[in-house]
């Protein structure tokens, strides 16, 4: 099995795609006005309109209603990412903070309120875990 993507359901695909393009530096590819993907080397972030939900099952997903998932991005320097996003991101949950498990993390909310974590391994154990 391969983990391929996470899909965010939203009322405004263009707004959310633009947010993630700016936040990650990855250009979205569009299948149509209802679906965009940002593809990195290890996974894809898919952004889909609420109009796509009935194709799976009506009411199966609700936009801007995530309270349990954190979308995470490994970055070279989380402090640089924070400086780059300051003035752009409206809701920082924390500033870069070194976590007990060895990652320096920046937690924020995207325009739909989804939690997003940018992190950089800083201890040797964390660096070894994420060695590219």
C-alpha positions as CSV (number, residue, x, y, z in Angstrom):
1,X,0.0,0.0,0.0
2,X,1.1,3.6,-0.7
3,X,-0.2,6.6,1.1
4,X,-0.9,9.0,-1.8
5,X,-2.8,12.1,-0.6
6,X,-5.0,14.0,1.8
7,X,-8.0,15.7,0.3
8,X,-9.5,18.9,1.8
9,X,-13.1,19.7,1.0
10,X,-13.8,23.4,0.7
11,X,-16.4,25.9,-0.6
12,X,-13.6,27.9,-2.3
13,X,-11.0,25.7,-4.1
14,X,-9.2,28.7,-5.6
15,X,-8.7,30.5,-2.3
16,X,-7.4,27.4,-0.5
17,X,-5.2,26.3,-3.5
18,X,-3.7,29.9,-3.5
19,X,-3.1,29.7,0.2
20,X,-1.2,26.4,0.0
21,X,0.7,27.5,-3.1
22,X,2.0,30.5,-1.2
23,X,2.6,28.6,2.1
24,X,4.5,25.7,0.4
25,X,6.0,27.2,-2.7
26,X,4.4,24.3,-4.7
27,X,2.3,25.1,-7.8
28,X,-1.2,23.6,-7.9
29,X,-2.3,21.6,-10.9
30,X,-6.0,21.9,-11.8
31,X,-8.2,19.1,-13.2
32,X,-11.1,21.4,-13.3
33,X,-12.6,24.3,-11.2
34,X,-13.6,21.8,-8.5
35,X,-10.3,20.0,-8.0
36,X,-6.7,21.0,-7.6
37,X,-3.6,19.2,-6.4
38,X,-0.3,20.3,-4.9
39,X,2.2,17.4,-5.4
40,X,5.5,17.2,-3.4
41,X,8.0,14.4,-3.6
42,X,6.3,12.2,-1.0
43,X,2.6,13.0,-1.1
44,X,-0.2,15.1,-2.7
45,X,-2.5,17.6,-1.0
46,X,-5.8,17.5,-3.0
47,X,-8.3,20.3,-2.7
48,X,-11.8,19.6,-3.8
49,X,-15.0,21.5,-3.9
50,X,-18.0,20.6,-1.8
51,X,-19.7,19.9,-5.1
52,X,-17.6,16.7,-5.4
53,X,-18.8,15.2,-2.1
54,X,-22.1,13.8,-3.5
55,X,-20.0,11.8,-6.1
56,X,-18.8,9.7,-3.1
57,X,-21.7,9.9,-0.7
58,X,-23.9,12.9,0.0
59,X,-22.9,14.5,3.4
60,X,-19.9,12.3,3.8
61,X,-17.5,15.3,4.2
62,X,-18.1,18.8,5.5
63,X,-15.9,21.8,4.6
64,X,-14.2,23.7,7.4
65,X,-15.1,21.1,10.0
66,X,-11.8,19.4,10.8
67,X,-11.1,19.1,14.5
68,X,-8.7,16.1,14.6
69,X,-6.2,16.1,11.7
70,X,-3.1,18.2,11.3
71,X,-1.6,18.5,7.8
72,X,2.2,18.4,8.1
73,X,5.0,19.6,5.9
74,X,8.7,18.9,6.4
75,X,10.7,22.0,5.6
76,X,14.4,22.8,5.6
77,X,14.1,25.6,8.1
78,X,10.9,26.2,10.0
79,X,12.1,29.6,11.3
80,X,12.6,30.8,7.7
81,X,9.1,29.5,6.9
82,X,7.6,31.4,9.8
83,X,9.3,34.6,8.7
84,X,8.1,34.0,5.1
85,X,4.5,33.5,6.3
86,X,4.3,36.3,8.8
87,X,2.0,38.9,7.3
88,X,0.3,36.3,5.1
89,X,-1.1,33.8,7.6
90,X,-3.9,35.2,9.7
91,X,-4.0,32.5,12.4
92,X,-0.7,31.3,13.9
93,X,-1.4,28.8,16.7
94,X,2.2,28.9,17.9
95,X,5.5,30.4,16.8
96,X,8.3,27.9,16.0
97,X,8.7,25.7,19.1
98,X,11.0,22.8,19.7
99,X,8.9,19.8,20.6
100,X,9.9,17.0,23.0
101,X,10.2,14.5,20.1
102,X,12.9,16.6,18.4
103,X,11.1,18.6,15.8
104,X,10.9,22.4,15.7
105,X,7.3,23.1,14.7
106,X,5.1,25.9,13.5
107,X,1.4,25.4,13.9
108,X,-1.1,27.5,12.0
109,X,-4.6,27.4,10.5
110,X,-5.4,27.6,6.8
111,X,-8.3,29.9,5.7
112,X,-10.8,27.0,6.3
113,X,-9.5,26.5,9.9
114,X,-7.5,23.3,9.2
115,X,-4.5,22.9,11.3
116,X,-1.2,22.9,9.4
117,X,2.2,22.1,10.9
118,X,5.5,23.0,9.3
119,X,8.4,21.3,11.0
120,X,12.2,20.8,10.9
121,X,13.9,18.0,12.7
122,X,16.5,19.5,15.1
123,X,17.7,16.6,17.4
124,X,19.9,13.9,15.9
125,X,17.2,11.3,16.4
126,X,14.6,13.4,14.5
127,X,17.1,14.2,11.8
128,X,17.9,10.5,11.4
129,X,14.2,9.7,11.2
130,X,13.6,12.1,8.4
131,X,16.9,11.8,6.5
132,X,16.3,12.3,2.8
